[in-house]
């Protein structure tokens, strides 16, 4: 995310937790995310609870940095990255987001943007690219915690804590949206659970590298998909529930006439009888360039790696 740093970045500090969707005041989060031209790095002056009245659109080249304080975001639909690029969302607690009907809000460059029905996701990406979602705690939202949809790609979801949720993470808009074939998402170093039911993630069409994550049980399934996605599950730590389903995977629409799916497990660790049904072994590859490559740790070390997942508990005097 080198495009988010440098001398051209405007530092902006949130001092006011209030929210006005159409006329945001200086000092509020919405003002920093929509009204400032160019690259913006947003921090927060103190601990605060921000209750959004309408979805918050985030402009390109914007960083939301919640390190050093305790920032909670809730309200109507929460964060939306729409046709934006080079966005970082870090160190926030996002929860209890609710569905909201059609509305208008301030968007990038201060423009009024009409929005349709929003389902109540913590974070929703629509036609976005180069997005890094890191060290956030997300839970208890009306629909899902994270959607990556409508051609969004080059997304990294790392070090987050997802808990207390039915539908956790959706990658791919719907079965008919062919453009999501180009989607590439890395899901790494996250903690799923407790009390997560399904979609960790659920993938349509595109590619997901799911690696070094801790799965603290599931009810329906952990990793699933439809429309022939490519999913590489690598060195994850799966703890099956004591009762109920032990199988990790779910496939919708796979039958004898379907093309073989690239859906497989490499060096995963299975506990409490967890199992992973594979198909088309070894054909889903990350295809990272030299700057995107990273070391995948042994699955048995995942509990330690993910022990600091979620919003970091640190102070301004400590380098987080």
N, C-alpha and C positions, 0 to 999 in steps of 0.2 A: 504493500500500500504506500509506495514511495510518493505517489501523487498527492498524498494528504499531508505532507510535511514540507518544510522549506520556508524561506523568507517571505513568500507571498501569502502565508496563512494568517488569517485574522483570528486572534484569541478573543473568545467571548465567554463571559461568566454569567451563569444564571443566578439571579438574586431574588427573583419573584416567582413563587410557585403557581400563581394564578394562570388562567388560560382564556384567551379571547380568540376564537377561531378565525374571525374576519378582520379584526383590528388588534393584532398582538402588540402588547406594550414592550418597550425596551426593557431588558432584564428578564423577560420570560423565555422559556425554552422554545416556544413557537417562533418568537421573533428571531432568535439565533439560527433556527433551522431553516427559515424561509426568507427572511428579509435582508440578509447580508449577501452582497455579491461576492463571488469568488470562493476561495477555500476558507473554511471556518473550523476551528477547534473549540468545541464547547465543553466547559467545565462547570462545576456547581459550587457556589460559595459555602453552602452548609448542607446539613441533612434536610431533606424536604420530601413532602408527599405532593405529587403533581397529579391532579385529577383532570384528565382531558375531557373537554366538552364535545369535541369532534375529533376524528382521526388526525394525527400529526404527520404531515408530509415532510420528508427529509430531502434536502437538496443534494445535488452531486458535490463531491469533494468536502463532505461534512463528517466530522467526528463527534460523537457523543461520548464523553469520557467521564464516568462516574467514580473514578478512583479517589480514595481519601475521604469520601462522604457516603452517607446512606441515602440513596435516592430511590423512591418508590414511584412508579408510574402506573396509573390505573384509569378507568373511565371508559369512554366510548371508542371502541375499536383499536385504540392505541397507535402503534407506529406503522407508517406506510412508506415504503421506498418505491416510488413510481417513476419508471423511465429515468432512473438516476444511476450514476456510476461513482465508484470510489467513495464508499460509505463505510464508516466504522461505528459499531454500536458496542460499547464496552462498559462493564461495571454497573449495570442497572438492575433493579428488581421490578419486573413488569408482571402484573397480575390483575385478576378480576376485570378483564377487559370485556365489554359488552357489545352486542350487536347494535347498530344504529342505522336508521333509514337514510335515504338520499339527502345530501346536504352540500354546501359550498364552504370551502376553507381557503385560507391563504396558502399558496404553494411556492415553488422556487421563483426567485426574483420578485416576490411580492405579488404575483399574479393570483387572481381569484380562480380556483379550480373547482368545477362541479364534480361531485363524487356520487356513485351509486350506492346501493345497499352494501354495508360492511358487516361481516359475520361475527366479529368479536374475537380477532386473533391478537396475540401479544405483538407479533411482528409479521408483517406481510410484505413480500417482495413481488412486484409486478413489473415485468419487462426491465429488470434491473441487472446490473453487472458489476463485478469486482466489489463485492460486499463481504466484510469480515464482521461476524457476530461472535463476540468473545467475552467470557467471564461474566455472563448475565445469569440471573436467577429468574426463571419463568414458571408460572403456575396458575391454576384455577381460573382459566379464561372460558368464556362462553362457547367458543368454537374450538380453535386449536391454539398452540403456542407459537408455531412458526410455519408460514407458507412461503414456498419459493415457486412462483408461477409465471405463466405467459412469456416464455422465452428468457427468463432470468437465468444467468449462468455465471461461472467463475465465482462461486460463493464458498466461503469457509465458515463452518460452524464449529467453534472450538471452546473447550473449557467451560461450557455452560452447565447449569443444573436445571433439569426439567423434572417437575414433580407434580403430583396431585392433579392429573389431567387424563381425560379420556383419549382424545385425539391429539397427539403430540406434534408431529412434524410431517408436513405434506410437501413433496417435491414433484412438481408437475401439475398443471392446472386441471385438466380432465382428459378422459380417454381420447377425445377427438382433437385435442390441441397438438398437432404434429410438430409444431415449432419447438416443443420441449425436447425433441430428440437431440438438440444441441446442448442441452443443460449438463453442466458439470458441477458437482457439489462434493466437498470434502466435509465429513462429519467425524470429528476427532477430539479425543480427550474429554468427552462429555459424560455426565452422570445422569442416567435415566432412572427415576424413581426416588422414593417409593410412590405407590399408587398411580402408576401409569398403565393404561390399558392397551393401546395400539399406536401404530404409526411412529416408529422410532428408527428410521423413517418409513413412510410409504412412498414409493417412487413410481412415476409414470414416464415411459418413453426414454428418459435420459440416463445419465451415468452418476452413480454415487459411490465414493470410496468411504466406507464406514469402518473406522479403525481406532483401536485403543480406547473404546468406550466401556463404561461400567453399566450393566443392565441389572437393576435391582427388581427383577420380576416383571411380569406382564399378565394380562388376562386373556385377550384374544390372540395377540402375536406381538413380536418385537419389530421385525423387519419384513415388509411386504411390498407388493407392487402389482402393476398391471401394464398391459401394452408393451411387453417385451423390454423391460428396462435392463440395464447392466448394473449389477450391484456386487461389489467386492467387499466382503466382510473379513477384516483382517485383524487378528490379535485382539479381539474384544473379550471381555469377561462377562459371560452370561450366567446369571443365577436364576434358575427356573423357580417358579412359585412352588410352594410345598404341595399345594393341591391344584388341580386344573391342568391346563395345557402345558406340556413340556416343549413342544415344537416351537422354534423361534420364528419360522418363516410362514408367510401366507402369500399365495399367488391367486390372482383373480383372472379367470379366462384362459388359464393354461390347460391344454388338452392334447390328445394324440395328434391333432391336425395343426397345432401351433408350431411356430418356429422354435428351436431350442433357445431357452433363456440363458443369458450370462448372469448367473445368480449363484455365487459360491463362497465358500468359507476357507480361509487360510490361517492356520496357527491360532484359531480361536480356542478359548478355554470354556469348558462346559461344566456347570455345577448343578447339583440336585436333579440330574437326569435330563438336562437341557439337550436338545437335538436340533440339527440344521440339515434340512433336505436340500441337496445341491442339484444344479442342472448346468449343462454346458461348461464343464469344469475348466477353469483357468483362462477363460477368454476375455474377462473384464479387466482392463488394465487402466491405471490412473492417467497415463499419458501426461505426466508433469514435465515441465521444462526444468532446466537446472536451478532456477531461482525458486521453484515451487516444491522441489523435493524435500522430504524430511525423513528423519529416522523413525521407524515403527518399532516400538519397544515390545518386549516379550509380554504376552497376555497376562502372565502371573504378576506382573508389576503394575497392572492397570489400577488396582485399588489405591496404590500409593500415588500414582500419577493423577488420578481424579479426586484426590482428597481435598484439593483446593478449588474444585470446580464451582462455578457460580460467582456471584459478585464478591470481590475480595474484601476481607475485613482488614483494612489497613488505615493508617493515619497519614496526614500530609507530610509528617516528618520522616516517614518511612518510604523508601522507594518501592512501589508496588509492581 
